[in-house]
């Protein structure tokens, strides 16, 4: 539970950075799914 408190404090102080990381992960997941279904992975 202590880790969650630290994580929550980090989110409060670095909202832009956290939003960027979440957005980048979402874009990466979408691109990965598209590449998989298009057969681009070999």
Residue pairs with C-beta under 8 A, 6 or more apart in sequence:
10 18
11 18
34 40
35 41
